[in-house]
Amino acid sequence: MVLGGLLWGLLAVSSAWAQNGNPGFQPSFIYMSGSMVTSSLVGSPADVFSLSVADNETGMLPLEDCSGRNRTGDWSLNVTSQGNVSRVTVLLTRNLQLCTANHTECCMEALCLVAALQVSACRDSVVVAHLLIQAEIYANTSSGNKTGKAETFDNATIIPNQVYQPLGSCPCNLTAGACDVRCCCDQECTPEMKQLFSGSCFSGVFGGDVNPRFDQLCSAQTGISTPDWFPFLCVQSSLNNTPFLGYFYHGSITSAKASSFKIPFQTTPGRFASGYKQGDPIVTVENEYFAVPQPFLAGQCARNAPVAFLQDFAVECLATCKDGGSLLPGVVINSGTGDPISPLVTYEKQTTNVGSCGSDECGNVTFAEDYTIIWEGRRIIEVKVSVLLGEICPEDTLRQRFTVNFVSVNATSMEELSGNPGYQVGKPVRATSLDSSVTTLNLWKPDGHGLCVSAGLTPILFGLNAVSGCLLEVNLKENCSQLRENVADRLNSLVQANLVGKRGNSSSNIPDDWVEIIRSDTLDPNSDTSAEILKGLCPRVPAHLNIHILTADVGAVEGVPQQEILGVQISFSTITWQVQCPLVCEAEAGFLPISAAVQFIKIPAQPPVPKTRFQINYTEFDCKRNDVCWPELFYPLTHFYTGEPYSHALAKGLVLVFFILIAVLLSDPGRRFCAVWNKT
């Protein structure tokens, strides 16, 4: 109780400081249930951050702590600053496991750790903000067994063999420890309870009949509604083979054959005889993928992700001391035409402070790997790698940076081309202004805080649609004209050029290599002031920038299509922005979300041939639009059909053809044909 009251008291003090305009943590109170939490100090920067843990006996936290201590017990504090924003990360360095046999450093109960922490931000030895953390962390039971022996539990659930018995024998049993009304298969219902609803029990699968007889079974239909042909075409089968349990067939196993109706999936690298194409994975001389760690959909990094030809990327990955080593030793790359290329590696040492490590430091870990791949045509000429090495504590988490840049052999040191001659997908869109150097069109690259003032810029990549945005800090004392002008200037800063290169190798000395950017919906900051009489309401605020880029295929070089830019148009989308608290927030700033989007629209170089009336109306033979696909009528007679042995399918097909011939010969046209044949 004492600890809880102290936390809420300090939380109220921190909230009061934030409301008075002083720097404060966002959020200022965190309930911690994992091994790491993060908060941000917004406002004036602090020069000292200190971490303290509440006393176990008194539960007290120090009100003034500017010691600069970043480690205490099992807790560590990391701070990164950018501008007026400081990001604070509190990390638990201890691994929490439930106690098993022959283990001492473990947790006796599931709720393993309960603690109160405080992060103090100081400037000039004066505390300016507090971050309070209430930690309640449960033990990790997923990897608690490290003995290598199998563990047995008394409450383990035994899953029956699904070939013969379904997993849920009573689907209507929804309440544990109680009788479900109308669920006659519920074992928790006494006979007296079942008498109350014995006449209205649930039927079918939900009521417990999880293995019913299907309609095509010969013993299923015995009523008067059974059709006359049913005894001849019904199925004789065991009840174990039902649609509810699935058809389980234990026969011979054969290798799968690629069907003409499916697209084959390549799982192993192929050998490139004529060079790489854009997007092809780069391989080594051992016919293995050349891999650089890259993130996938789950947010984690795959250490063996292949590098695609002519596709740049820059990623960051988290790694431990064990996985922090370099992947370069012994790698020899295939140039694309069979020539071996050994990377030219340059190593650089980074000085790190590992004096506070509890045990021996972890040395020669990789902080960054920068790859520069020089290419010409469809082959690789040279590979240069810059590796940054250093040392960390064994219990620390390492943040690694990996970049891959493809540079044309014809590019100069001052200017990098985006294709030769056409654009390559994933390369920056080239832009320029009159009498200026070549630059790019940009989008925002927000940091973890999402503020426009701290957001970086990233170039627009050809062929890749993208959307980005940030939060613009607005002074509530400004009028609407000033707000429109500030927002428009912020959006126009992304497109500072007025010309865009048609091709990836457009030269600034050739005017025909560039197209002019069309700017529509030019905004007037002083327009439409009629609605501004309402306090806190601003109409026609340009909150979104639309960038439309028209592209087309204009030819091919060595069989590779060449893409060019035909036109670029930018426009604004406006909104009516209203202050959330116009009466009580006059002395503070608000936030306006603004965004920008780029869309590549590919148009054909020649208009497509118009469809005929037959192509529009006659869709009977279109397998994608009909349930009946006549072009695949004889699919069961091909080798790709695996529903039954090929010999059986062929025999059945021949028997069917025989009956069709007999039917034709016995029909009236068939008899007439035979009569004419006999006369001749």
C-alpha positions in Angstrom: 0.0 0.0 0.0 2.8 2.4 0.8 4.6 1.6 -2.5 1.3 2.1 -4.4 0.5 5.4 -2.7 4.0 6.7 -3.4 3.8 5.8 -7.1 0.4 7.5 -7.6 1.7 10.6 -5.7 4.8 10.9 -7.9 2.6 10.3 -11.0 0.4 13.2 -10.0 3.5 15.5 -9.6 4.9 14.4 -13.0 1.5 15.1 -14.7 1.4 18.5 -13.1 4.9 19.3 -14.4 3.9 18.2 -17.9 0.8 20.4 -17.9 2.8 23.5 -16.9 4.9 23.2 -20.0 8.0 21.7 -18.4 9.7 18.7 -20.0 8.0 15.4 -19.1 8.0 11.8 -20.1 5.4 10.5 -22.5 4.1 8.2 -21.0 5.1 9.2 -17.4 3.8 6.0 -15.8 4.3 2.5 -17.3 3.0 -0.9 -16.1 5.8 -3.3 -17.1 5.0 -6.9 -17.8 7.9 -7.8 -20.2 11.7 -7.4 -20.2 11.8 -3.9 -21.8 9.9 -0.7 -21.8 10.4 2.6 -23.6 9.4 6.2 -23.0 10.3 9.6 -24.5 11.2 12.8 -22.8 9.7 15.6 -24.9 10.8 19.3 -24.4 14.1 20.8 -23.2 16.9 18.2 -23.3 18.2 16.7 -20.0 21.9 16.1 -19.5 21.8 13.3 -16.8 19.5 10.3 -16.5 19.4 8.1 -13.4 17.8 4.8 -12.7 16.7 3.8 -9.1 14.8 0.9 -7.6 12.4 1.1 -4.7 13.7 -0.1 -1.3 12.5 -3.6 -0.5 11.7 -2.8 3.1 10.4 0.8 3.0 9.2 0.9 -0.6 10.6 4.4 -0.9 12.0 6.0 -4.1 14.4 8.9 -4.0 12.8 12.2 -5.0 16.1 13.8 -6.1 18.5 11.5 -7.9 21.0 13.0 -10.4 23.8 10.5 -9.9 23.8 9.3 -13.5 23.6 5.7 -12.5 22.4 3.5 -15.5 22.8 0.1 -13.9 21.3 -1.2 -10.6 20.9 -4.8 -9.8 19.3 -6.6 -12.7 18.2 -3.4 -14.5 19.9 -1.3 -17.1 19.1 2.1 -18.6 19.9 3.2 -22.2 19.2 6.8 -23.5 19.3 8.0 -27.1 18.8 11.7 -27.8 17.8 13.5 -31.0 17.0 17.2 -30.9 14.7 18.0 -28.0 13.5 14.4 -27.7 15.3 11.8 -25.6 14.3 8.1 -25.8 14.7 6.1 -22.6 14.8 2.3 -22.5 14.7 0.3 -19.3 15.8 -3.3 -19.8 15.8 -6.3 -17.4 19.0 -8.2 -17.9 18.0 -11.3 -15.9 16.4 -14.3 -17.5 13.3 -15.4 -15.4 12.7 -19.1 -15.4 10.5 -21.3 -13.2 12.4 -23.6 -10.8 13.1 -27.2 -11.9 15.3 -29.9 -10.6 18.9 -28.9 -9.8 18.3 -25.2 -10.5 19.0 -22.4 -8.0 18.7 -19.1 -9.8 15.1 -19.4 -10.7 11.6 -18.3 -9.7 9.6 -20.3 -7.1 6.2 -18.8 -8.2 4.7 -17.8 -11.6 4.7 -14.1 -10.6 8.5 -13.9 -10.4 9.4 -10.2 -10.1 7.5 -7.3 -8.5 9.4 -4.0 -8.3 9.0 -0.3 -8.6 11.5 1.7 -10.6 12.1 5.4 -11.2 14.0 7.2 -14.0 15.0 10.8 -13.1 15.9 13.3 -15.8 18.1 16.1 -14.6 19.4 19.3 -16.1 22.1 21.3 -14.3 21.8 18.9 -11.3 18.1 19.7 -11.0 15.4 17.0 -11.5 13.0 18.1 -14.3 11.0 14.9 -14.9 10.3 11.5 -13.4 9.3 8.2 -15.2 7.6 5.7 -12.9 7.6 2.0 -13.7 5.5 -0.7 -11.9 7.0 -4.0 -12.9 5.1 -7.3 -12.5 6.8 -9.9 -14.6 5.9 -13.6 -14.7 8.4 -16.4 -15.3 9.1 -17.6 -18.7 7.8 -21.2 -19.0 8.6 -21.8 -22.7 12.3 -22.6 -22.2 12.5 -23.5 -18.5 13.6 -27.1 -19.1 17.3 -26.9 -19.9 18.2 -30.4 -18.8 17.5 -32.1 -22.1 15.2 -34.6 -20.5 11.5 -35.0 -21.2 9.2 -33.5 -18.6 5.9 -35.0 -17.6 2.9 -33.1 -16.1 -0.1 -34.5 -14.3 -2.5 -32.2 -16.1 -1.2 -32.9 -19.6 -3.9 -33.2 -22.3 -3.7 -36.3 -24.4 -4.8 -35.6 -28.0 -6.3 -38.7 -29.6 -5.4 -40.0 -33.0 -7.4 -37.7 -35.4 -7.7 -40.5 -37.9 -10.2 -42.3 -35.9 -11.5 -39.9 -33.2 -12.3 -36.2 -33.4 -10.7 -33.7 -31.1 -13.9 -32.2 -29.7 -16.3 -35.0 -28.7 -18.9 -32.6 -27.3 -18.8 -29.2 -29.1 -21.8 -27.8 -27.1 -19.9 -28.2 -23.8 -18.9 -24.6 -23.6 -18.8 -24.0 -19.8 -16.1 -25.7 -17.6 -17.4 -27.1 -14.4 -21.0 -26.5 -15.1 -23.9 -28.2 -17.1 -24.7 -26.5 -20.4 -28.4 -26.5 -21.1 -29.6 -28.7 -24.0 -26.1 -30.3 -24.2 -26.9 -33.9 -23.6 -23.3 -35.1 -24.2 -22.0 -32.8 -21.4 -20.6 -35.2 -18.8 -21.1 -32.6 -16.1 -24.9 -32.8 -16.4 -26.5 -35.2 -13.9 -29.4 -37.5 -15.0 -31.8 -35.2 -13.1 -30.6 -32.2 -15.1 -30.8 -34.0 -18.4 -34.5 -34.9 -17.8 -35.3 -31.1 -17.8 -34.2 -30.8 -21.5 -34.1 -34.3 -22.8 -36.7 -33.5 -25.5 -34.8 -30.6 -26.9 -31.1 -31.6 -27.0 -28.8 -30.1 -29.6 -28.6 -32.4 -32.7 -25.9 -32.9 -35.3 -22.2 -32.2 -34.9 -22.8 -29.4 -32.3 -24.8 -31.8 -30.1 -22.1 -34.5 -30.0 -22.8 -36.5 -33.2 -19.3 -35.7 -34.4 -19.0 -38.7 -36.7 -22.3 -38.8 -38.6 -22.9 -41.0 -41.6 -22.7 -39.0 -44.8 -25.5 -38.9 -47.3 -23.7 -41.0 -50.0 -23.2 -44.0 -47.7 -25.3 -47.0 -48.6 -26.6 -47.4 -45.1 -27.5 -43.7 -44.7 -30.7 -43.4 -46.7 -33.3 -46.0 -46.0 -36.4 -43.8 -46.0 -39.1 -43.3 -48.7 -37.2 -40.2 -50.0 -34.3 -42.4 -51.3 -34.0 -42.1 -55.1 -34.4 -45.2 -57.3 -30.8 -45.1 -58.5 -29.3 -44.8 -55.0 -28.6 -48.6 -54.4 -26.5 -48.7 -57.6 -24.4 -45.5 -57.0 -24.1 -45.4 -53.2 -20.7 -45.7 -51.4 -19.7 -48.7 -49.4 -17.1 -47.4 -46.9 -16.1 -47.6 -43.3 -17.4 -45.0 -40.9 -13.8 -44.0 -40.2 -13.6 -42.5 -43.7 -16.0 -39.6 -43.4 -16.0 -35.9 -44.5 -15.9 -35.0 -40.8 -12.6 -36.8 -40.1 -11.1 -36.6 -43.5 -10.1 -39.4 -45.9 -7.0 -41.1 -44.6 -5.3 -43.3 -47.1 -2.1 -45.2 -46.2 -0.6 -46.2 -49.5 2.6 -46.0 -51.4 4.3 -42.6 -51.5 5.4 -41.2 -54.8 7.3 -38.0 -55.7 5.0 -35.1 -56.8 5.1 -34.1 -60.4 4.9 -30.5 -61.6 1.4 -29.9 -63.0 0.9 -27.6 -66.1 -1.9 -26.0 -64.2 0.4 -24.8 -61.4 3.3 -22.4 -61.3 6.5 -24.2 -60.0 8.2 -22.7 -56.9 12.0 -22.5 -56.9 13.5 -23.5 -53.6 17.1 -23.8 -54.5 19.4 -21.4 -56.4 19.6 -21.7 -60.1 22.7 -21.3 -62.2 22.8 -18.1 -64.2 24.5 -18.5 -67.6 23.7 -15.1 -69.2 23.8 -12.9 -66.0 21.4 -11.7 -63.4 18.1 -9.8 -64.0 16.8 -7.3 -61.6 15.3 -9.1 -58.6 17.3 -12.3 -59.1 18.9 -13.6 -56.0 22.7 -13.4 -56.1 24.5 -16.7 -55.6 28.0 -17.8 -54.6 30.3 -20.1 -56.6 29.1 -23.0 -54.4 25.6 -22.4 -55.8 24.2 -21.0 -52.5 22.4 -17.8 -51.8 24.6 -14.7 -51.0 22.8 -13.7 -47.7 22.7 -10.6 -45.7 20.4 -10.3 -42.6 17.0 -8.7 -43.5 13.7 -8.3 -41.6 10.6 -10.2 -42.6 6.9 -9.8 -41.9 7.1 -10.7 -38.2 9.5 -7.8 -37.6 12.5 -10.1 -36.8 15.6 -10.5 -39.0 16.4 -13.6 -41.1 20.1 -14.2 -41.0 20.1 -16.1 -44.3 18.0 -13.8 -46.5 19.3 -13.6 -50.1 20.4 -10.4 -51.7 18.4 -9.5 -54.8 20.3 -8.0 -57.8 19.9 -4.2 -58.2 17.7 -3.8 -55.1 19.2 -1.5 -52.5 18.2 -1.7 -48.8 19.3 -0.4 -45.4 18.0 -2.3 -42.3 18.7 -2.6 -38.6 18.6 -5.9 -36.7 18.9 -6.9 -33.1 21.4 -9.7 -32.2 23.0 -11.2 -29.2 26.6 -11.8 -28.5 26.4 -15.3 -30.0 24.8 -14.1 -33.3 26.8 -10.9 -33.6 29.7 -12.2 -35.7 30.4 -11.4 -39.3 29.0 -13.6 -42.1 31.7 -12.7 -44.7 34.6 -15.1 -44.1 35.0 -17.5 -47.1 32.2 -16.0 -49.3 33.0 -16.0 -53.0 30.3 -14.5 -55.2 29.2 -15.6 -58.7 29.5 -12.6 -61.0 26.5 -13.9 -63.0 28.5 -15.3 -65.8 30.5 -17.8 -63.8 33.5 -15.7 -62.7 34.3 -15.8 -59.0 34.5 -12.5 -57.1 36.0 -12.2 -53.6 34.7 -9.2 -51.6 37.2 -6.5 -50.7 36.7 -6.1 -47.0 37.8 -3.1 -44.9 37.6 -3.5 -41.1 37.2 -0.6 -38.7 37.3 -0.7 -34.9 34.7 1.1 -32.8 35.7 2.1 -29.2 33.1 1.0 -26.7 32.9 1.2 -22.9 32.7 -2.3 -21.6 34.4 -1.7 -18.3 31.1 -2.2 -16.4 30.5 -5.7 -17.7 30.0 -8.2 -15.0 31.9 -10.9 -16.9 34.3 -11.0 -19.8 33.3 -8.8 -22.7 32.1 -10.1 -26.0 34.6 -9.1 -28.7 34.7 -8.7 -32.5 31.0 -8.4 -32.9 29.6 -6.6 -36.0 28.0 -3.2 -35.5 27.6 -2.4 -39.2 28.2 -4.0 -42.6 28.0 -1.7 -45.7 28.1 -3.5 -49.1 28.9 -1.6 -52.3 28.3 -3.8 -55.3 29.6 -2.5 -58.6 27.7 -3.8 -61.7 27.7 -3.6 -65.4 24.9 -4.9 -67.6 23.8 -8.2 -66.1 26.9 -9.1 -64.2 28.8 -8.0 -61.0 32.2 -6.4 -61.4 33.3 -5.8 -57.9 32.1 -6.1 -54.3 33.4 -3.8 -51.5 32.4 -4.3 -47.9 33.1 -2.0 -44.9 32.7 -3.7 -41.5 32.5 -1.9 -38.2 33.6 -4.1 -35.2 33.5 -3.6 -31.5 32.9 -5.1 -28.1 29.8 -5.4 -25.9 28.8 -7.0 -22.6 27.6 -10.6 -23.0 24.2 -9.7 -21.6 23.6 -6.7 -23.8 21.5 -6.6 -27.0 23.4 -5.5 -30.1 21.8 -3.3 -32.8 23.3 -4.0 -36.1 23.1 -2.0 -39.4 23.3 -3.6 -42.8 23.2 -1.6 -46.1 23.5 -2.9 -49.7 24.0 -0.3 -52.5 24.4 -1.2 -56.2 26.6 1.2 -58.1 26.9 1.3 -61.9 30.4 1.0 -63.3 29.7 4.1 -65.4 28.7 6.2 -62.4 31.0 9.0 -61.3 31.9 9.6 -57.7 29.7 12.7 -57.6 26.5 11.3 -59.2 24.8 7.9 -59.0 22.6 6.8 -61.8 19.2 5.2 -61.3 19.4 3.0 -64.5 21.0 2.8 -67.9 19.1 4.0 -69.8 15.7 3.2 -68.3 14.8 3.4 -64.6 15.3 0.3 -62.4 12.7 -0.5 -59.8 13.8 0.5 -56.4 16.2 3.2 -57.5 15.7 6.9 -56.6 13.7 9.1 -58.9 16.0 11.8 -60.3 15.0 15.4 -60.1 16.6 18.8 -60.6 15.9 22.5 -61.0 17.3 25.0 -63.5 21.0 25.6 -62.9 21.2 23.1 -60.0 22.6 19.7 -59.3 20.7 16.5 -59.6 18.7 15.6 -56.5 15.6 13.4 -55.6 12.0 13.7 -54.7 11.6 12.8 -51.0 9.2 11.4 -48.4 9.4 11.6 -44.7 11.2 9.0 -42.7 9.8 9.5 -39.2 11.6 8.4 -36.1 10.0 6.7 -33.2 8.4 9.9 -32.0 6.5 10.7 -35.2 7.3 14.5 -35.1 8.0 16.4 -38.3 10.8 18.4 -36.6 12.8 15.3 -36.0 11.8 13.3 -39.1 14.4 12.5 -41.7 14.0 12.3 -45.5 14.1 9.2 -47.7 14.1 9.4 -51.6 11.1 8.3 -53.6 12.0 4.9 -55.2 10.9 4.2 -58.8 8.0 1.8 -59.1 7.3 1.6 -55.4 4.1 3.2 -54.1 4.6 4.7 -50.6 2.8 6.8 -47.9 4.5 8.6 -45.1 3.5 11.2 -42.5 4.4 13.0 -39.3 2.9 15.2 -36.6 3.4 19.0 -37.1 3.5 21.1 -34.0 1.1 24.0 -34.3 1.2 27.1 -32.2 -2.4 27.8 -31.2 -1.8 31.5 -31.3 -1.3 31.5 -35.0 -4.1 32.4 -37.4 -5.3 30.1 -40.1 -3.4 31.9 -42.9 -0.1 31.3 -41.0 -1.1 27.7 -40.4 -1.8 27.1 -44.1 1.4 28.7 -45.1 3.5 26.7 -42.6 1.9 23.4 -43.7 2.3 24.2 -47.4 6.0 25.0 -46.9 6.5 21.8 -45.0 4.8 19.7 -47.8 6.6 21.6 -50.6 9.9 20.9 -48.9 9.6 17.3 -50.1 9.4 18.4 -53.8 11.9 21.2 -54.1 12.7 20.5 -57.8 10.6 21.4 -60.8 12.0 18.9 -63.3 12.1 15.0 -63.1 14.4 12.8 -65.2 12.7 10.8 -67.9 15.3 8.0 -67.7 17.6 6.7 -65.0 20.7 8.2 -66.7 19.2 11.6 -67.5 21.9 14.2 -67.9 21.5 17.7 -66.5 23.1 19.1 -69.7 20.4 17.7 -72.0 17.0 19.5 -71.6 15.1 16.8 -73.5 16.0 14.3 -70.7 13.7 16.0 -68.2 9.9 16.6 -67.8 8.4 19.4 -65.9 6.4 18.8 -62.7 2.8 19.9 -63.0 1.6 21.6 -59.9 -2.2 21.7 -59.6 -4.5 23.2 -56.9 -2.1 25.9 -56.0 -3.1 27.1 -52.5 -3.7 30.7 -51.5 -3.0 31.1 -47.7 -5.5 34.0 -47.5 -8.3 32.2 -49.3 -11.7 31.2 -47.7 -11.6 33.2 -44.5 -15.3 33.2 -43.9 -15.2 30.2 -41.5 -12.4 31.6 -39.4 -14.8 33.6 -37.3 -15.3 30.3 -35.3 -12.5 30.1 -32.8 -10.3 27.0 -33.2 -11.6 26.1 -36.7 -9.4 26.4 -39.8 -10.8 25.3 -43.2 -8.8 24.4 -46.3 -5.7 23.3 -44.5 -3.4 21.3 -47.0 -2.8 18.2 -44.9 -1.9 15.7 -47.7 0.4 15.9 -50.7 -0.4 13.7 -53.7 2.4 12.8 -56.1 1.3 10.9 -59.3 4.1 9.7 -61.6 3.2 8.3 -65.1 5.5 5.6 -66.4 5.7 3.4 -69.5 7.8 0.7 -71.2 9.5 2.3 -74.2 11.7 -0.5 -75.5 14.1 -3.2 -74.4 17.9 -3.6 -74.1 19.2 -7.2 -74.2 15.6 -8.4 -73.6 15.1 -6.3 -70.5 12.2 -3.7 -70.7 13.3 -0.1 -70.2 10.9 2.1 -68.2 10.7 5.9 -68.5 8.8 8.6 -66.7 6.3 10.4 -68.9 4.9 13.0 -66.5 4.7 14.0 -62.8 1.8 15.8 -61.1 1.5 17.0 -57.5 -1.6 18.2 -55.8 -2.9 18.9 -52.3 -5.8 17.5 -50.3 -7.3 19.9 -47.8 -9.1 19.3 -44.5 -10.9 21.5 -41.9 -8.7 21.4 -38.8 -10.3 22.0 -35.4 -8.5 22.5 -32.2 -9.6 19.9 -29.6 -9.5 22.3 -26.7 -9.9 25.9 -28.0 -10.9 27.4 -24.7 -8.3 26.0 -22.2 -5.3 25.3 -24.4 -4.5 28.7 -25.7 -1.0 28.8 -24.2 0.0 25.4 -25.5 0.8 23.8 -28.8 -1.3 21.3 -30.7 -0.4 18.6 -33.3 -1.6 18.4 -36.9 -1.1 15.1 -38.7 0.2 15.7 -42.3 1.1 13.1 -44.9 2.4 12.6 -48.4 1.8 9.7 -50.9 3.4 8.7 -54.2 1.7 6.5 -56.8 3.2 5.2 -59.9 0.7 4.8 -62.8 1.9 2.6 -65.7 0.3 3.3 -69.0 0.8 1.2 -72.2 3.0 2.6 -74.9 0.3 1.7 -77.4 -3.5 1.5 -76.7 -4.6 -2.1 -76.3 -6.5 -3.8 -79.1 -10.3 -3.5 -78.3 -12.0 -6.7 -77.5 -14.5 -8.2 -80.0 -18.1 -8.9 -79.1 -17.3 -12.6 -79.0 -14.5 -12.0 -76.4 -16.7 -9.8 -74.3 -19.8 -12.0 -74.2 -18.7 -15.6 -74.9 -17.0 -16.6 -71.6 -18.0 -20.2 -71.6 -14.4 -21.4 -72.1 -12.9 -19.1 -69.5 -11.8 -21.4 -66.7 -11.3 -18.4 -64.3 -14.9 -17.3 -64.6 -16.9 -20.6 -64.7 -17.2 -23.6 -62.5 -17.2 -25.9 -65.6 -13.8 -25.7 -67.4 -14.1 -27.4 -70.8 -10.4 -27.1 -71.7 -9.6 -29.3 -68.7 -12.2 -32.0 -69.6 -9.5 -34.7 -70.0 -7.5 -33.6 -67.0 -8.2 -37.0 -65.2 -6.5 -38.8 -68.1 -3.2 -36.8 -67.8 -0.2 -37.7 -65.6 -0.9 -34.7 -63.4 -4.0 -36.2 -62.0 -3.1 -37.9 -58.7 -6.5 -38.8 -57.3 -6.0 -42.5 -58.2 -3.4 -44.6 -60.1 -3.0 -43.6 -63.8 -3.8 -47.1 -65.0 -7.2 -47.0 -63.2 -8.0 -43.6 -64.7 -7.1 -44.7 -68.2 -9.1 -47.9 -67.9 -12.2 -46.0 -66.8 -11.7 -43.5 -69.6 -11.6 -46.2 -72.2 -14.7 -47.9 -70.8 -16.5 -44.5 -70.9 -15.5 -44.1 -74.5 -16.7 -47.6 -75.3 -20.1 -46.9 -73.9 -20.4 -43.7 -75.8 -19.7 -45.5 -79.0 -22.3 -48.1 -78.3 -24.8 -45.4 -77.5 -24.1 -43.6 -80.7 -24.4 -46.8 -82.8 -27.6 -47.9 -81.2 -29.2 -44.5 -81.7 -31.4 -43.6 -84.7 -28.7 -41.6 -86.5 -26.3 -44.5 -85.9 -28.6 -47.0 -87.5 -29.1 -44.9 -90.5 -25.4 -44.5 -90.9 -24.9 -48.3 -90.7 -27.6 -48.8 -93.3 -25.9 -46.4 -95.7 -22.6 -48.0 -95.0 -23.9 -51.5 -95.8 -25.4 -50.4 -99.1 -22.1 -49.0 -100.3 
